[in-house]
Amino acid sequence: MPSAPPVGVVIANYNNGAFVGRAIESVARQSCRNLRTIVVDDASTDNSDEEIRNCLSRLGDSRFDYIRLETNVGQTGAIKRGLSRLDTPFVGFLDSDDMWYESFIERHLCVHMNADFPVALTYCDSHIVDGDDHLLAGTAWWFEQGASAKKALEAAIVPKIDAATGEFAFPANGRLTFHPHWTPLSATNSMASMMFRRSFVDLVLVVPDNDLRLYLDYYLSTFAVLLTGSIAIHDALYAYRMHGANKHSNAAVMGGSYNSSTKDWGPISNHILQLVQRILDEQASPIRAAFGDWRHANSKALVKRALEVRSDSSKGAWLRFVDALSMRAQALLDSGRSGLGRQLHRGH
């Protein structure tokens, strides 16, 4: 049987000296051993350089290389520098304040090799931890769940605590969801949750560094779902750290379906979608060659409409009105189906 391909990893760091060593060590512990990892320090002003060098020296692992940048170029620029040293068919990007669990790469790689449908992107659930590795939440899936009726929670989703170590143990669930279509409400997870096909990244990651200094995860995941669809892995395969100095997630975990950031997401999202729209135009020929005329045209139409809906124009107002009517009609239809189902059940 064929063997597993090598996987490339880029750990881009900026002023995360307190955590970057734990991120590097989490990659070194991966159950898949055929890895090549590039650690990129984006001209940090804290003790990051010393921490990275000490960690790599302690590991003595030939699969790791280090790039220290003298000028800050932002998340996208740092990751591009790391990618330039890699030639692997799959790549993952670990934020330097997060940690992958040992099965992260193995699980993602196996899901990419599913015998149903290949995608450019797989992403997984995560646990939320604080700066001291204490668990704050057992899932990040709140952003995939809208308002719903009360439901029973399975006992299997509740972890146990090891009395000797105090650590939580979560049972694996093995669930996967294929998302074939993009909508403005599509959501994945943070950068550290994702594994990409390198050929796809090379095709779309052509924006200047200064145009995308942050939120590369939203840019790449939007493109991936538009052009190929994505597969969600429902197991939490990494720890997302909310330590109080995050570049984006600077809020507190309060429970419920909430925004982990106090920043206004609207302008950020619009900027990223405008970049996607621009690259769909600038890279039209290679995108059509890779995915076909229809997929390219449909992607352009979806992004264009998403931006129009958010605009202050009269057309934007009309589209929002139409969407509200559509959602209301769908809710009434779902309610009618539910009521009919209960009547039929009672009839039996």
N, C-alpha and C positions, 0 to 999 in steps of 0.2 A: 504493500500500500504506500501511497505518497507520504512524505514526511512533512512536518509543520514548517512553514516558512519563518525566516527571522523577522523579528519585530523591532522597530526603532522607537526610542523614547527620547523626548526632549523635556528636560526640567528647566523651565525658565524662572529665574529668581530675581527679585528686587526687594531688598531690605527685609527678607524673611530669615535672617540669621538664626533666630530662635527655633525655627522649624525645618529648615532646608535639610539638615542632616537626617532627620527622621524620614523625610520624603525620599532621599537617596537610598537609605537603608531598606525602605519598603520595596523599591525596585530590585535591589540586590537579592531580596528574599523570594522573588517570583518563582512559582513552580515551573513555568516555562523558562528554560535556561538560555535559549538561543536568542539573545538580546544584544542590542547595541544602544548605549545610552549616552547622550550628550547633555551635560549640565552647563547652562549658560547663565552667567551672572551679568545682569544688565546695569553695570556701573553702580552697584549698591554703595550706599554711604554708611552702612552699619558694619557689623563684623561678619557679614556673609562670606566674603572671600576666604577669611581664615577658617570659618566653620566648614566650608565646602572642601578646602584643601585638606583639613584634618580628617574629615570623614572619608574622603577618597583614599587618603594615605592609610587609614586604619583598615579599610576594606581590601585594598590591594587587588582590586578586580579589574582585569584588562578589558572588560566590556564597557568601562566607563571612560569618557574623555571630558575635559573641562575647557570651556572658553570663557575668558574674562573680558568683557567689553569695557572700553575706556569711556565711551559716551553712551548715555541712556537712549535707547531706541524704542522702548515700549514693548508690550507683550508680543505683538505680531513680528516686529523686527527681531527680537531675541529668538523667537521660535524659528523664524526663517534662517537665522545664523546656525541654529542647531540642525535644521533640516539639510542644510548644505553639506553637512558631514555624514549624512545617512543615505543609503541606497536600498533600504528595506521596503518590501511591498506593503507593509502595514506599519502605521505609526500611531503613537499615543502621546498625549501632552499632559504631564503631571504638574499641576500647580505646586509651587515649592512649599506651601503651607498645608498641603493635604497629604494623605497617605493611602497607597493602594494596599489591599489585602493580598495575600499570597497567590490567590487563584485569579486575580484580576485579568491578567493577560491571557492565561489559559482559557478562561471562560469566554472572553470576547472573541478570541481567535476561533474557538469551536463554533460559536454562534455565527460568525462571518462565513464559516464553511458549511452552513446548513444546506440541506439537499432540497430546499424549496425555492428560495429566491435570494440572489446576492444583492447586497446593498453597499453603499459607500460608508455608512455610519452605523455602529452599534453603540448604545449607551446604557448605563445601568443606574440603579437606585444607589443611594448612599446613606450612611449614618451621619449625623451631625454631632461634632465633638467640639469641646472648647480647647483653650490653649494647653491644658494639662491632660488631654486625651480622655476627659470625662464625657460620657455620652449625654447629649442634650435631646436628641430625637432619633427614633429608630428608622426613619424614612425621610426622603425628600420628595416623595410622590404627591405631596399635597397640591402641587401646582398642576397636576393632571386631573384633579377631581373637582368637578363643579358641585353646585348644590344638589343634594339628593335626599331621598327619603331615609328614614332610619334603617339601619341594617345591622345584622348580627356580625360580630367580629369572630373569626375563627381562632380557636385557642392556639393553633400552630403559629400564629404571627407574633405571639408574646414571647420574649426571650426569657432565659433563665440566668440566674447569677451564680457563678462558681463561688462556693463558700470559701474556698482556700485562697483564690486570687482576687475575688471581687469583680471579675470581668463578666460581661454579658456574653451569652451564647445564643445566636439566632439560628433557627432551623432554616435550611435551604428550601426554597419553594420551586425553583426551576421554571417559573413561568416566563414566557416571551410574548411580546406583542409586536406585530408588524404594522407599521404606520406608512401606508402607501401614498397618502395625500397630504399636502401642506395646506394649512389654514393660518390666518393671523394669530390664532390661539394656540398653534402648535408649540409645544415646549419639550425640551429634552432635560438636561441637567447641566451641571458645571463642566468646565473644560476637562477636569480630571475624570469624568465619567465616560469619556468617549474613546473609541478606537476607529481610525479611518483607513481606507485604502489610499495608499500614497499617490497613486495615479490621479485620483480625484482631487486630492489636496493640491497637487501641482497644477491642475487645470484651473482651479478657481482662486488660489491664493496668489493673485497677481496685483493686489492693491498696494499702493505706496505705504510704507510703514507709518507715516504720520497721519494717514487717513483712517487708520484702524489701530490706535495705540492700545486699546482695551476692547473687550467683548469679541474677541476672535471666535470664541465658542459659539456665540449666537450667529455670527456670520457664516461659519462653516456648517453648522447644523441646519440653518435655513436653506443653504444651497443643497445640502445632502438630501433633505426631505423633498425639496422641489424636484430634484433631478433623478433620484433613485429610490426614495423612501428610506426608512430607518427601522431598526429593530431595537425595542426596549427590553432590557434584561431586568426582571423584577427583583432579583436578589441585590442587596447592597454589597458592592464589591470594593468599596473604599470609604474612607472617612473624610468628610468635608469639614474643614476647621473654621469655626467662627470665633475669632480670638480678640475682636474689638478693634483691629486695625486692618480689616480686609479692604481691598481696593473697591469692592462693590457691596458685598453683604455685610453692611455695617449696622444692621438692626439687631434686635434680640429675638430669640425663639419664644414666642408667646403661645404657640399652639394654633390650630385652625389653618385654613387656607390663607396664607398671608404673604406679603412681599418681604423677602429677607433684607431688602435695602431701603434706606430712606430716600434714595435718589429718585427723581422723576423719570420713570422708565419710558414715557412717551417719546420725548426728543431723542433718547438713545436708540430706541427701536426704529424710529423713523430714519435716523442717520444710517443705521446698518442696512435697512431695506433699500435706501437710496443707493448705497454702495453695491448691493446685490443687483439692483436694476441697472446700474452703470456697467458692471462687469458682464451681465447678460448681453448687453449691447456690444461692448468692446471685444468679448470673447465669443461672439455669436458663431463664427465659423467652426472653431474646434468643439464648442458645446453641441452644435447641430451634428457634427461628424460623430461625436461620442454617443449622443442620446436621441438623435432624430429631430426632425423639424417640429413635430407636434409637441414633444416634451419641452423644447426650448420656447415655443410660442405660448404654450400653456403656462409655463413658469413666469414669463414676462407679464401675461395677463393677470395672474394671481397677485403678483407683487404690485403691479400698477393699481389694481382695484383696492388692495390693502392700504396703499398710500392715499388714494382718493377718499376712502371712507374716513380717514383721520384728518382730512383737510378741513379748513373753515369755509370752503366754497359752498355754493348752493348745491352743487352736485354731491359733495360730501354729506351735506345734511339730508339730501334725498336718499342716498344710499344707506345712511344710518336708519332712516325711517323704514325703508324697505326691509332691511335686516331685522329690525325690531318686530315688524309684522310677521316676518317669516319665523322668527324664534317663538313668537306667541302662538302662531298657528301650529308649529311643531309640538309645543308644550301641550296644547289642547288635544292634538292627535294622540300623543303619547298617553295623556290622561284617559282619553276615550278607550284606547286599546287596553289599558290597565283595568279600567272598570269592566270592560267586556270580558277580559280574562277572568276576573273574580266571579262574574255571573256564571260563566261557563263552568268554572271550578265548583261553584255551589250546586249547579245543575247535575253534576256527576255524583 
